[in-house]
Amino acid sequence: MMDSFRIDEIARRLLESVPPAFRTISKDLETNFRAVLRSSLGKLDLVTRDEFDTQTRVLERTRARLAELEARLLALEGASGPAAATGADSAAPGVPRGN
């Protein structure tokens, strides 16, 4: 979730954009800006940068492991011969092979 400092900074920037004539009620506006921001941002499903970076590293390791396993599978399929990769028998199902 966004930290309080960032919310305060956004509220301050919003307040600075308010025309000078309305700045007399600035404290009320600032309080309302903060409340609306906290409420709206609190409803979002946000994660911290650290959590995002951690999940990115997990995904990278998972992809590397998947590539490794796919390579091993291809090697195993190749080692067992072409019949294993295409099916041991080329006859249609239910059709007996000639003996």
N, CA, C and O atoms as a GROMACS GRO file, in nm:
protein
  396
    1MET      N    1   0.085  -0.118   0.000
    1MET     CA    2   0.000   0.000   0.000
    1MET      C    3   0.088   0.123   0.000
    1MET      O    4   0.202   0.119   0.048
    2MET      N    5   0.038   0.233  -0.054
    2MET     CA    6   0.116   0.356  -0.059
    2MET      C    7   0.140   0.407   0.082
    2MET      O    8   0.050   0.403   0.167
    3ASP      N    9   0.260   0.455   0.106
    3ASP     CA   10   0.289   0.505   0.239
    3ASP      C   11   0.227   0.644   0.258
    3ASP      O   12   0.190   0.711   0.161
    4SER      N   13   0.217   0.684   0.382
    4SER     CA   14   0.152   0.809   0.418
    4SER      C   15   0.222   0.930   0.356
    4SER      O   16   0.156   1.027   0.318
    5PHE      N   17   0.355   0.924   0.345
    5PHE     CA   18   0.430   1.036   0.288
    5PHE      C   19   0.386   1.063   0.145
    5PHE      O   20   0.367   1.178   0.107
    6ARG      N   21   0.371   0.959   0.065
    6ARG     CA   22   0.330   0.977  -0.075
    6ARG      C   23   0.189   1.033  -0.084
    6ARG      O   24   0.161   1.119  -0.168
    7ILE      N   25   0.101   0.986   0.000
    7ILE     CA   26  -0.036   1.038  -0.001
    7ILE      C   27  -0.034   1.186   0.037
    7ILE      O   28  -0.103   1.267  -0.025
    8ASP      N   29   0.044   1.220   0.139
    8ASP     CA   30   0.054   1.361   0.179
    8ASP      C   31   0.112   1.446   0.067
    8ASP      O   32   0.068   1.559   0.045
    9GLU      N   33   0.211   1.393  -0.004
    9GLU     CA   34   0.272   1.466  -0.115
    9GLU      C   35   0.171   1.489  -0.227
    9GLU      O   36   0.165   1.598  -0.283
   10ILE      N   37   0.093   1.388  -0.260
   10ILE     CA   38  -0.010   1.402  -0.364
   10ILE      C   39  -0.114   1.504  -0.319
   10ILE      O   40  -0.157   1.587  -0.398
   11ALA      N   41  -0.155   1.496  -0.194
   11ALA     CA   42  -0.255   1.591  -0.142
   11ALA      C   43  -0.200   1.734  -0.148
   11ALA      O   44  -0.273   1.827  -0.182
   12ARG      N   45  -0.072   1.750  -0.115
   12ARG     CA   46  -0.011   1.883  -0.120
   12ARG      C   47  -0.009   1.936  -0.263
   12ARG      O   48  -0.038   2.054  -0.285
   13ARG      N   49   0.024   1.853  -0.358
   13ARG     CA   50   0.026   1.895  -0.499
   13ARG      C   51  -0.114   1.932  -0.548
   13ARG      O   52  -0.131   2.030  -0.621
   14LEU      N   53  -0.212   1.854  -0.507
   14LEU     CA   54  -0.350   1.888  -0.544
   14LEU      C   55  -0.390   2.022  -0.485
   14LEU      O   56  -0.455   2.103  -0.551
   15LEU      N   57  -0.351   2.045  -0.362
   15LEU     CA   58  -0.384   2.171  -0.296
   15LEU      C   59  -0.318   2.289  -0.366
   15LEU      O   60  -0.378   2.395  -0.378
   16GLU      N   61  -0.196   2.271  -0.412
   16GLU     CA   62  -0.126   2.378  -0.484
   16GLU      C   63  -0.194   2.411  -0.615
   16GLU      O   64  -0.181   2.523  -0.664
   17SER      N   65  -0.266   2.316  -0.673
   17SER     CA   66  -0.334   2.340  -0.801
   17SER      C   67  -0.469   2.409  -0.783
   17SER      O   68  -0.531   2.449  -0.882
   18VAL      N   69  -0.514   2.423  -0.660
   18VAL     CA   70  -0.641   2.490  -0.631
   18VAL      C   71  -0.622   2.641  -0.650
   18VAL      O   72  -0.522   2.696  -0.605
   19PRO      N   73  -0.718   2.708  -0.716
   19PRO     CA   74  -0.707   2.852  -0.734
   19PRO      C   75  -0.694   2.925  -0.600
   19PRO      O   76  -0.750   2.881  -0.499
   20PRO      N   77  -0.619   3.038  -0.598
   20PRO     CA   78  -0.594   3.111  -0.474
   20PRO      C   79  -0.721   3.150  -0.398
   20PRO      O   80  -0.721   3.153  -0.275
   21ALA      N   81  -0.828   3.179  -0.468
   21ALA     CA   82  -0.951   3.221  -0.402
   21ALA      C   83  -1.006   3.112  -0.310
   21ALA      O   84  -1.073   3.142  -0.211
   22PHE      N   85  -0.977   2.986  -0.340
   22PHE     CA   86  -1.028   2.875  -0.261
   22PHE      C   87  -0.930   2.831  -0.153
   22PHE      O   88  -0.962   2.743  -0.073
   23ARG      N   89  -0.814   2.889  -0.151
   23ARG     CA   90  -0.712   2.845  -0.056
   23ARG      C   91  -0.743   2.884   0.088
   23ARG      O   92  -0.680   2.834   0.181
   24THR      N   93  -0.839   2.970   0.106
   24THR     CA   94  -0.877   3.006   0.244
   24THR      C   95  -0.937   2.885   0.316
   24THR      O   96  -0.933   2.876   0.438
   25ILE      N   97  -0.992   2.796   0.239
   25ILE     CA   98  -1.047   2.674   0.298
   25ILE      C   99  -0.949   2.558   0.277
   25ILE      O  100  -0.988   2.441   0.270
   26SER      N  101  -0.821   2.593   0.267
   26SER     CA  102  -0.718   2.494   0.231
   26SER      C  103  -0.708   2.378   0.329
   26SER      O  104  -0.690   2.264   0.287
   27LYS      N  105  -0.720   2.405   0.456
   27LYS     CA  106  -0.707   2.296   0.554
   27LYS      C  107  -0.816   2.191   0.533
   27LYS      O  108  -0.791   2.071   0.538
   28ASP      N  109  -0.938   2.239   0.510
   28ASP     CA  110  -1.049   2.145   0.484
   28ASP      C  111  -1.025   2.068   0.354
   28ASP      O  112  -1.047   1.947   0.348
   29LEU      N  113  -0.980   2.140   0.250
   29LEU     CA  114  -0.953   2.074   0.123
   29LEU      C  115  -0.842   1.969   0.138
   29LEU      O  116  -0.853   1.858   0.086
   30GLU      N  117  -0.737   2.006   0.209
   30GLU     CA  118  -0.625   1.914   0.228
   30GLU      C  119  -0.670   1.788   0.302
   30GLU      O  120  -0.633   1.677   0.264
   31THR      N  121  -0.750   1.805   0.404
   31THR     CA  122  -0.802   1.692   0.480
   31THR      C  123  -0.889   1.604   0.391
   31THR      O  124  -0.880   1.482   0.394
   32ASN      N  125  -0.974   1.668   0.311
   32ASN     CA  126  -1.062   1.593   0.221
   32ASN      C  127  -0.982   1.521   0.112
   32ASN      O  128  -1.011   1.406   0.079
   33PHE      N  129  -0.880   1.589   0.056
   33PHE     CA  130  -0.795   1.524  -0.044
   33PHE      C  131  -0.731   1.398   0.013
   33PHE      O  132  -0.731   1.292  -0.050
   34ARG      N  133  -0.678   1.410   0.134
   34ARG     CA  134  -0.613   1.294   0.197
   34ARG      C  135  -0.712   1.180   0.218
   34ARG      O  136  -0.682   1.064   0.191
   35ALA      N  137  -0.829   1.215   0.267
   35ALA     CA  138  -0.930   1.111   0.294
   35ALA      C  139  -0.971   1.040   0.166
   35ALA      O  140  -0.983   0.917   0.164
   36VAL      N  141  -0.994   1.116   0.060
   36VAL     CA  142  -1.034   1.056  -0.067
   36VAL      C  143  -0.922   0.971  -0.123
   36VAL      O  144  -0.946   0.860  -0.172
   37LEU      N  145  -0.799   1.020  -0.117
   37LEU     CA  146  -0.685   0.943  -0.168
   37LEU      C  147  -0.667   0.814  -0.089
   37LEU      O  148  -0.649   0.707  -0.149
   38ARG      N  149  -0.670   0.822   0.041
   38ARG     CA  150  -0.652   0.702   0.124
   38ARG      C  151  -0.762   0.600   0.096
   38ARG      O  152  -0.736   0.480   0.084
   39SER      N  153  -0.884   0.649   0.086
   39SER     CA  154  -0.997   0.560   0.060
   39SER      C  155  -0.984   0.493  -0.077
   39SER      O  156  -0.999   0.372  -0.089
   40SER      N  157  -0.958   0.573  -0.178
   40SER     CA  158  -0.948   0.520  -0.315
   40SER      C  159  -0.829   0.429  -0.332
   40SER      O  160  -0.840   0.321  -0.390
   41LEU      N  161  -0.715   0.471  -0.283
   41LEU     CA  162  -0.594   0.390  -0.299
   41LEU      C  163  -0.599   0.266  -0.211
   41LEU      O  164  -0.539   0.164  -0.244
   42GLY      N  165  -0.669   0.273  -0.100
   42GLY     CA  166  -0.681   0.157  -0.012
   42GLY      C  167  -0.760   0.044  -0.075
   42GLY      O  168  -0.744  -0.072  -0.037
   43LYS      N  169  -0.847   0.077  -0.171
   43LYS     CA  170  -0.929  -0.024  -0.238
   43LYS      C  171  -0.851  -0.098  -0.347
   43LYS      O  172  -0.892  -0.205  -0.392
   44LEU      N  173  -0.739  -0.040  -0.389
   44LEU     CA  174  -0.660  -0.103  -0.494
   44LEU      C  175  -0.579  -0.219  -0.439
   44LEU      O  176  -0.539  -0.219  -0.322
   45ASP      N  177  -0.556  -0.316  -0.524
   45ASP     CA  178  -0.478  -0.432  -0.484
   45ASP      C  179  -0.332  -0.406  -0.523
   45ASP      O  180  -0.285  -0.453  -0.627
   46LEU      N  181  -0.261  -0.332  -0.439
   46LEU     CA  182  -0.125  -0.291  -0.468
   46LEU      C  183  -0.026  -0.372  -0.384
   46LEU      O  184  -0.059  -0.420  -0.276
   47VAL      N  185   0.094  -0.386  -0.437
   47VAL     CA  186   0.202  -0.452  -0.363
   47VAL      C  187   0.320  -0.356  -0.355
   47VAL      O  188   0.332  -0.262  -0.433
   48THR      N  189   0.407  -0.382  -0.259
   48THR     CA  190   0.526  -0.299  -0.246
   48THR      C  191   0.625  -0.336  -0.356
   48THR      O  192   0.612  -0.441  -0.419
   49ARG      N  193   0.722  -0.250  -0.378
   49ARG     CA  194   0.824  -0.277  -0.478
   49ARG      C  195   0.904  -0.401  -0.441
   49ARG      O  196   0.939  -0.481  -0.528
   50ASP      N  197   0.932  -0.418  -0.311
   50ASP     CA  198   1.006  -0.536  -0.266
   50ASP      C  199   0.930  -0.664  -0.298
   50ASP      O  200   0.989  -0.762  -0.345
   51GLU      N  201   0.798  -0.664  -0.274
   51GLU     CA  202   0.717  -0.782  -0.305
   51GLU      C  203   0.718  -0.810  -0.455
   51GLU      O  204   0.728  -0.925  -0.498
   52PHE      N  205   0.708  -0.704  -0.534
   52PHE     CA  206   0.709  -0.718  -0.680
   52PHE      C  207   0.843  -0.776  -0.727
   52PHE      O  208   0.846  -0.868  -0.808
   53ASP      N  209   0.953  -0.721  -0.675
   53ASP     CA  210   1.086  -0.769  -0.714
   53ASP      C  211   1.106  -0.915  -0.673
   53ASP      O  212   1.165  -0.993  -0.748
   54THR      N  213   1.057  -0.952  -0.555
   54THR     CA  214   1.068  -1.091  -0.509
   54THR      C  215   0.993  -1.184  -0.602
   54THR      O  216   1.046  -1.288  -0.640
   55GLN      N  217   0.872  -1.149  -0.640
   55GLN     CA  218   0.792  -1.232  -0.729
   55GLN      C  219   0.854  -1.239  -0.868
   55GLN      O  220   0.844  -1.342  -0.935
   56THR      N  221   0.918  -1.131  -0.912
   56THR     CA  222   0.986  -1.131  -1.041
   56THR      C  223   1.101  -1.231  -1.040
   56THR      O  224   1.120  -1.306  -1.136
   57ARG      N  225   1.178  -1.232  -0.930
   57ARG     CA  226   1.289  -1.328  -0.919
   57ARG      C  227   1.236  -1.472  -0.916
   57ARG      O  228   1.296  -1.560  -0.978
   58VAL      N  229   1.127  -1.496  -0.846
   58VAL     CA  230   1.067  -1.630  -0.841
   58VAL      C  231   1.024  -1.673  -0.981
   58VAL      O  232   1.047  -1.786  -1.022
   59LEU      N  233   0.962  -1.583  -1.054
   59LEU     CA  234   0.917  -1.613  -1.190
   59LEU      C  235   1.036  -1.642  -1.282
   59LEU      O  236   1.030  -1.733  -1.364
   60GLU      N  237   1.144  -1.566  -1.269
   60GLU     CA  238   1.263  -1.589  -1.350
   60GLU      C  239   1.322  -1.728  -1.322
   60GLU      O  240   1.359  -1.800  -1.415
   61ARG      N  241   1.330  -1.765  -1.194
   61ARG     CA  242   1.382  -1.898  -1.158
   61ARG      C  243   1.290  -2.008  -1.212
   61ARG      O  244   1.337  -2.111  -1.259
   62THR      N  245   1.159  -1.986  -1.204
   62THR     CA  246   1.063  -2.085  -1.252
   62THR      C  247   1.076  -2.102  -1.403
   62THR      O  248   1.072  -2.214  -1.453
   63ARG      N  249   1.092  -1.992  -1.475
   63ARG     CA  250   1.109  -2.002  -1.621
   63ARG      C  251   1.237  -2.075  -1.657
   63ARG      O  252   1.239  -2.157  -1.749
   64ALA      N  253   1.345  -2.047  -1.584
   64ALA     CA  254   1.473  -2.114  -1.610
   64ALA      C  255   1.458  -2.264  -1.584
   64ALA      O  256   1.508  -2.346  -1.661
   65ARG      N  257   1.392  -2.300  -1.476
   65ARG     CA  258   1.372  -2.441  -1.442
   65ARG      C  259   1.284  -2.510  -1.547
   65ARG      O  260   1.311  -2.624  -1.585
   66LEU      N  261   1.181  -2.441  -1.595
   66LEU     CA  262   1.095  -2.496  -1.700
   66LEU      C  263   1.175  -2.521  -1.827
   66LEU      O  264   1.160  -2.626  -1.890
   67ALA      N  265   1.260  -2.426  -1.866
   67ALA     CA  266   1.343  -2.443  -1.986
   67ALA      C  267   1.436  -2.563  -1.968
   67ALA      O  268   1.457  -2.640  -2.061
   68GLU      N  269   1.493  -2.578  -1.849
   68GLU     CA  270   1.582  -2.690  -1.820
   68GLU      C  271   1.506  -2.822  -1.831
   68GLU      O  272   1.557  -2.917  -1.891
   69LEU      N  273   1.386  -2.829  -1.774
   69LEU     CA  274   1.307  -2.952  -1.780
   69LEU      C  275   1.262  -2.984  -1.922
   69LEU      O  276   1.260  -3.101  -1.962
   70GLU      N  277   1.227  -2.882  -2.000
   70GLU     CA  278   1.189  -2.905  -2.139
   70GLU      C  279   1.307  -2.962  -2.218
   70GLU      O  280   1.289  -3.052  -2.299
   71ALA      N  281   1.428  -2.909  -2.194
   71ALA     CA  282   1.547  -2.959  -2.262
   71ALA      C  283   1.573  -3.105  -2.223
   71ALA      O  284   1.606  -3.186  -2.309
   72ARG      N  285   1.559  -3.137  -2.095
   72ARG     CA  286   1.578  -3.275  -2.049
   72ARG      C  287   1.475  -3.369  -2.113
   72ARG      O  288   1.509  -3.480  -2.154
   73LEU      N  289   1.350  -3.323  -2.122
   73LEU     CA  290   1.245  -3.405  -2.183
   73LEU      C  291   1.276  -3.431  -2.330
   73LEU      O  292   1.261  -3.544  -2.377
   74LEU      N  293   1.318  -3.328  -2.402
   74LEU     CA  294   1.354  -3.348  -2.542
   74LEU      C  295   1.471  -3.445  -2.556
   74LEU      O  296   1.472  -3.528  -2.646
   75ALA      N  297   1.569  -3.434  -2.466
   75ALA     CA  298   1.683  -3.526  -2.469
   75ALA      C  299   1.638  -3.669  -2.442
   75ALA      O  300   1.683  -3.762  -2.509
   76LEU      N  301   1.549  -3.687  -2.346
   76LEU     CA  302   1.499  -3.821  -2.315
   76LEU      C  303   1.418  -3.878  -2.430
   76LEU      O  304   1.430  -3.996  -2.463
   77GLU      N  305   1.336  -3.795  -2.492
   77GLU     CA  306   1.257  -3.841  -2.606
   77GLU      C  307   1.348  -3.878  -2.722
   77GLU      O  308   1.324  -3.976  -2.792
   78GLY      N  309   1.453  -3.800  -2.742
   78GLY     CA  310   1.548  -3.830  -2.849
   78GLY      C  311   1.628  -3.955  -2.822
   78GLY      O  312   1.660  -4.029  -2.916
   79ALA      N  313   1.660  -3.982  -2.696
   79ALA     CA  314   1.739  -4.099  -2.660
   79ALA      C  315   1.658  -4.228  -2.673
   79ALA      O  316   1.716  -4.335  -2.694
   80SER      N  317   1.527  -4.218  -2.662
   80SER     CA  318   1.445  -4.339  -2.670
   80SER      C  319   1.409  -4.374  -2.813
   80SER      O  320   1.338  -4.472  -2.836
   81GLY      N  321   1.455  -4.295  -2.908
   81GLY     CA  322   1.434  -4.327  -3.048
   81GLY      C  323   1.312  -4.257  -3.106
   81GLY      O  324   1.228  -4.206  -3.032
   82PRO      N  325   1.304  -4.255  -3.238
   82PRO     CA  326   1.194  -4.184  -3.305
   82PRO      C  327   1.058  -4.248  -3.283
   82PRO      O  328   0.956  -4.180  -3.288
   83ALA      N  329   1.055  -4.377  -3.259
   83ALA     CA  330   0.925  -4.445  -3.238
   83ALA      C  331   0.858  -4.395  -3.111
   83ALA      O  332   0.736  -4.384  -3.106
   84ALA      N  333   0.937  -4.363  -3.008
   84ALA     CA  334   0.880  -4.316  -2.882
   84ALA      C  335   0.821  -4.177  -2.898
   84ALA      O  336   0.720  -4.144  -2.837
   85ALA      N  337   0.884  -4.094  -2.980
   85ALA     CA  338   0.837  -3.958  -2.998
   85ALA      C  339   0.711  -3.952  -3.082
   85ALA      O  340   0.626  -3.865  -3.062
   86THR      N  341   0.696  -4.045  -3.180
   86THR     CA  342   0.582  -4.040  -3.270
   86THR      C  343   0.476  -4.143  -3.237
   86THR      O  344   0.369  -4.143  -3.298
   87GLY      N  345   0.504  -4.229  -3.144
   87GLY     CA  346   0.412  -4.338  -3.110
   87GLY      C  347   0.475  -4.467  -3.156
   87GLY      O  348   0.526  -4.473  -3.268
   88ALA      N  349   0.474  -4.567  -3.076
   88ALA     CA  350   0.544  -4.692  -3.104
   88ALA      C  351   0.486  -4.760  -3.227
   88ALA      O  352   0.558  -4.834  -3.295
   89ASP      N  353   0.363  -4.739  -3.256
   89ASP     CA  354   0.305  -4.809  -3.369
   89ASP      C  355   0.229  -4.714  -3.458
   89ASP      O  356   0.155  -4.626  -3.416
   90SER      N  357   0.255  -4.739  -3.586
   90SER     CA  358   0.196  -4.650  -3.684
   90SER      C  359   0.061  -4.700  -3.733
   90SER      O  360  -0.006  -4.631  -3.810
   91ALA      N  361   0.021  -4.817  -3.689
   91ALA     CA  362  -0.110  -4.870  -3.730
   91ALA      C  363  -0.220  -4.791  -3.664
   91ALA      O  364  -0.205  -4.740  -3.553
   92ALA      N  365  -0.330  -4.781  -3.734
   92ALA     CA  366  -0.445  -4.711  -3.680
   92ALA      C  367  -0.500  -4.788  -3.563
   92ALA      O  368  -0.488  -4.911  -3.560
   93PRO      N  369  -0.561  -4.721  -3.466
   93PRO     CA  370  -0.619  -4.793  -3.351
   93PRO      C  371  -0.723  -4.894  -3.399
   93PRO      O  372  -0.806  -4.866  -3.485
   94GLY      N  373  -0.715  -5.010  -3.339
   94GLY     CA  374  -0.814  -5.113  -3.371
   94GLY      C  375  -0.778  -5.196  -3.494
   94GLY      O  376  -0.846  -5.294  -3.524
   95VAL      N  377  -0.673  -5.158  -3.564
   95VAL     CA  378  -0.632  -5.235  -3.683
   95VAL      C  379  -0.516  -5.323  -3.645
   95VAL      O  380  -0.410  -5.272  -3.607
   96PRO      N  381  -0.530  -5.453  -3.653
   96PRO     CA  382  -0.421  -5.543  -3.612
   96PRO      C  383  -0.302  -5.533  -3.709
   96PRO      O  384  -0.318  -5.512  -3.829
   97ARG      N  385  -0.182  -5.548  -3.651
   97ARG     CA  386  -0.062  -5.550  -3.733
   97ARG      C  387  -0.044  -5.689  -3.792
   97ARG      O  388  -0.083  -5.789  -3.732
   98GLY      N  389   0.016  -5.692  -3.910
   98GLY     CA  390   0.039  -5.822  -3.974
   98GLY      C  391   0.146  -5.901  -3.902
   98GLY      O  392   0.248  -5.844  -3.863
   99ASN      N  393   0.127  -6.034  -3.883
   99ASN     CA  394   0.224  -6.121  -3.815
   99ASN      C  395   0.276  -6.222  -3.909
   99ASN      O  396   0.359  -6.304  -3.870
   0.00000   0.00000   0.00000
